Amino acid sequence: MREVWKGSPLLAPVAPVLVSCGSMERPNLITVGWVGIVSTQPPRLSISIRPERYSYGLICESGEFAVNLPTRALTRAVDWCGVKSGREVDKFAALGLHALEGSAISAPLLAESPAAMECRVFERIPLGSHDLFLADILAVNLESSLLDEKGKLRLERAGLLAYAHGEYYTLGKRVGSFGCSVRKRRPGRTSPKAPAGGRKKGPGNSRNRP
Ligand SMILES: Cc1cc2nc3c(=O)[nH]c(=O)nc-3n(C[C@H](O)[C@H](O)[C@H](O)COP(=O)(O)O)c2cc1C
């Protein structure tokens, strides 16, 4: 048996990102669940924001914002910045958070987030309850503790947060990696490993990634 409901935004899990906006002097944070990558080359993303949000005006005005990835330690901040408005309260000061200067934008970054994307809006599309902001990702700002000795990004070290149907979660166990469905198993191995001498052309190559 299955049930059919009327259309609603059920997509889950999503990243409940902390979007920082405004200026270094008057920074603000808004929690955004309606966020997505829309192009890899050039790197672009979208965020959807209701026009009544205080952050909406700030982003329209400057055309800049940063998408800060949330961690388990930021759970309370993620929720609080999603229920309080910067119109009434300085969220950075109230939560003891710190604004960090970006390299490509004048909007602030959130120092407590280990990974942030600095974005500049190139289009705003009114869609209904929300306006969609399409933005170029101009720079990525990473805490060096997320990089291993070879400089490879180890995002699993961040303890990222997910949001699904009104609840916050940490990520569970890794259960696969890109291309694992087509990688050949070596005899005696229980989990598939890449062939020696690098990966062959196929779905494991970056051009096949989303
Ligand atoms: C988990 C979560 C996700 C949210 N996602 C969005 C969103 O995608 N777009 C939006 O306009 N508001 C979203 N909100 C609500 C805003 O974050 C909230 O209204 C906030 O207080 C606005 O802050 P501001 O007035 O300082 O801009 C979300 C709230 C939570 C808790």
The ligand as an SDF file (V2000), in Angstrom:
LIG
                    3D

 31 33  0  0  0  0  0  0  0  0999 V2000
   16.0950   24.4590    9.5610 C   0  0  0  0  0  0  0  0  0  0  0  0
   15.5720   25.7660    9.0140 C   0  0  0  0  0  0  0  0  0  0  0  0
   15.5910   25.9990    7.6610 C   0  0  0  0  0  0  0  0  0  0  0  0
   15.1060   27.2120    7.1380 C   0  0  0  0  0  0  0  0  0  0  0  0
   15.1390   27.4250    5.7880 N   0  0  0  0  0  0  0  0  0  0  0  0
   14.7220   28.6090    5.2820 C   0  0  0  0  0  0  0  0  0  0  0  0
   14.7990   28.8570    3.8760 C   0  0  0  0  0  0  0  0  0  0  0  0
   15.2520   28.0260    3.0940 O   0  0  0  0  0  0  0  0  0  0  0  0
   14.3750   30.0620    3.4170 N   0  0  0  0  0  0  0  0  0  0  0  0
   13.8470   31.0310    4.2440 C   0  0  0  0  0  0  0  0  0  0  0  0
   13.4490   32.1190    3.7780 O   0  0  0  0  0  0  0  0  0  0  0  0
   13.7690   30.8170    5.5920 N   0  0  0  0  0  0  0  0  0  0  0  0
   14.1990   29.6480    6.1210 C   0  0  0  0  0  0  0  0  0  0  0  0
   14.1420   29.4210    7.4670 N   0  0  0  0  0  0  0  0  0  0  0  0
   13.5800   30.4720    8.3450 C   0  0  0  0  0  0  0  0  0  0  0  0
   14.5680   31.6280    8.5910 C   0  0  0  0  0  0  0  0  0  0  0  0
   15.8540   31.1430    8.8990 O   0  0  0  0  0  0  0  0  0  0  0  0
   14.0320   32.4920    9.7580 C   0  0  0  0  0  0  0  0  0  0  0  0
   12.8140   33.0850    9.3830 O   0  0  0  0  0  0  0  0  0  0  0  0
   15.0020   33.5350   10.2720 C   0  0  0  0  0  0  0  0  0  0  0  0
   14.5510   33.9650   11.5220 O   0  0  0  0  0  0  0  0  0  0  0  0
   15.1710   34.7220    9.3390 C   0  0  0  0  0  0  0  0  0  0  0  0
   16.1570   35.5580    9.8670 O   0  0  0  0  0  0  0  0  0  0  0  0
   16.3310   37.0860    9.4340 P   0  0  0  0  0  0  0  0  0  0  0  0
   14.9920   37.7740    9.6280 O   0  0  0  0  0  0  0  0  0  0  0  0
   17.4110   37.6000   10.3520 O   0  0  0  0  0  0  0  0  0  0  0  0
   16.7430   37.0890    7.9950 O   0  0  0  0  0  0  0  0  0  0  0  0
   14.5970   28.2210    8.0150 C   0  0  0  0  0  0  0  0  0  0  0  0
   14.5940   27.9720    9.3990 C   0  0  0  0  0  0  0  0  0  0  0  0
   15.0790   26.7640    9.8940 C   0  0  0  0  0  0  0  0  0  0  0  0
   15.0840   26.5410   11.3800 C   0  0  0  0  0  0  0  0  0  0  0  0
  1  2  1  0
  2  3  1  0
  2 30  2  0
  3  4  2  0
  4  5  1  0
  4 28  1  0
  5  6  2  0
  6  7  1  0
  6 13  1  0
  7  8  2  0
  7  9  1  0
  9 10  1  0
 10 11  2  0
 10 12  1  0
 12 13  2  0
 13 14  1  0
 14 15  1  0
 14 28  1  0
 15 16  1  0
 16 17  1  0
 16 18  1  0
 18 19  1  0
 18 20  1  0
 20 21  1  0
 20 22  1  0
 22 23  1  0
 23 24  1  0
 24 25  2  0
 24 26  1  0
 24 27  1  0
 28 29  2  0
 29 30  1  0
 30 31  1  0
M  END
$$$$
